[in-house]
Amino acid sequence: MTETITLREVISLEEGNKADIAVIKKMLERFADIINAGDFEGWISIWVDDGIQMFPGAPARIGKEQIRAGMKPAFDQFSLKMIINNEELRVSGNLGFARGNYTEYLTPKAGGETEKYDGKYLTILEKQSDGSWKVARDCFNSNVPET
């Protein structure tokens, strides 16, 4: 049996998505702000416990503890600055995704030249019981061809 929904229900769903998209946009702004502040604990807190990070040139980091172990050295060794440009945000139920590009600057805390990275990302988010959104899956890579 095919279920039908009324136009009012469709509008209600779209309005609900707009609210969730606004929350996700805020969370992604916070994501960049946390990185720029060097707040590793704040950054790891926006991940779900069973999150997966697909870091370029490495096996997937599965679970918050692997993500923690893989990313903590970057926060310890570098001052980070990230600019995120969301190009697409969509929500369906308790899942959402964000796609866009980023520019990241890494400056060694011990001194040295700042490195710049330009890339793209695709992030899947899960809505939490309190209405917040957290990162469930994150994949990103460089726009610069390998040499």
N, C-alpha and C positions, 0 to 999 in steps of 0.2 A: 504494500500500500504506500503510495506517495503522499508525503506530508506537505501541505501547502501552508504558506504563511501570508499574512496580510501585508499590505503596503505599510501600515502603521508599525508592524513588527519589524519590517526591513529598515525603516527609518530609525527605530529604536536601536537596532543592532548597529547601524552606522554611527549613531550618536555615541553609543557605548564604545565603539572602536576609537572614535575621535578622542574620547577621554583617556583611554588606555594609551593611545599614541602620544598624547601630550605628556603622560607620566613617563613613558619610555624616553621621549626626547629629553626630559629633565634628567633622567637617570644617566643617559649617555653624556650629557653635559657634565654631570657629577663625576662620571667615569674619567673624563679628561682632567677635570679639576683635581681629582684625587691623585692622578698620575703626576700632574704638574707640581703638586704639593709634596710629592715623594712619600705619600701616606700609604705604605704597603698594606697595613692591616685594614685600612678603609677600602683599598682596592680589592683585596681578597674577600672582603665581606659582601661584595656585590655578586659573588658567584654562588650558584647552588652547590651543595655538597658533592653531587655526582657529576659536576660540570666536566666538559672536555674542551681542552685548548689544543688547536691544531697549529702549532708553531712552525714556521717555514724551515724546511731542511731537517726536521726531527720527527721522531715518532710522536703520536698523539699523547698528550698528558691527560690521563684519565683520573678524575677525582680531584677534589680541592687540595689534598696533600701533595700530589704530583705537581699540580699547578703552582702551589706554594714553593716547593723545592726548585722548580724550574725558573721561577720569576724573581724570587727574593734576591738572588745575586745581582740582577739588573738594577733593582732599587737601591741595593747597598753600594754598588760601584759607580752608578751614574746619576747625575741630575737629569731628569727627564722632562721634556716638554712635548706635549701632544696636541695636535689640532685635528679634530674630527669633523668631517663634513658628511652628514647623513644625506643620502640621495634617495633612499626609499625606506619607509617604515610601514609595516603591515601587521595586523593583528587578526587572529582567528581563535576565538575562545580564550583559553589560558596560555596560548603560544603566540609569540610575535617574532618578527625578524627585522633586523636593521641591516642595510647594505649601504656602503659608501666608500669614501677614501679617507686617508689620513696622512699627515706629515708628522714625523717624530724626530726630535733632536735629542741626541745622547751626548752629554758632556761628562767626561771622566771626572769623578770627584778628586782623584789624585792628581789632576792636571792633564792637559792635553787638548787636542783639537776636538771640536764638536762634530759629530757625524749626523748627517741628515738622511732620513729614510722616507720615501714616498711609497704608499701602497694602497691596497684596497682590502675591505673586510666584509665578512658576512657573519652576523651574530644572531643566534637564536636565543630568545628570552622566554622565561616561564613566569607567569603571574603567581605571586605568593598569596597565601590565605589572608594576609593583611592588606592586599591590594597593590603592594609594591611589585616591582619586576626585578628579576635577577638574571644574570648571564648563565645560560645552560650549555651553550656550544659557541665557540669562537674560532674562526678560521681567518687568517690574514696572510698576505704575501706582498712582495715588492712589485712595484711597477717598473723597476729598473732591470733590464735584462742581465742575466749572469754573464760574467766575463770569463 
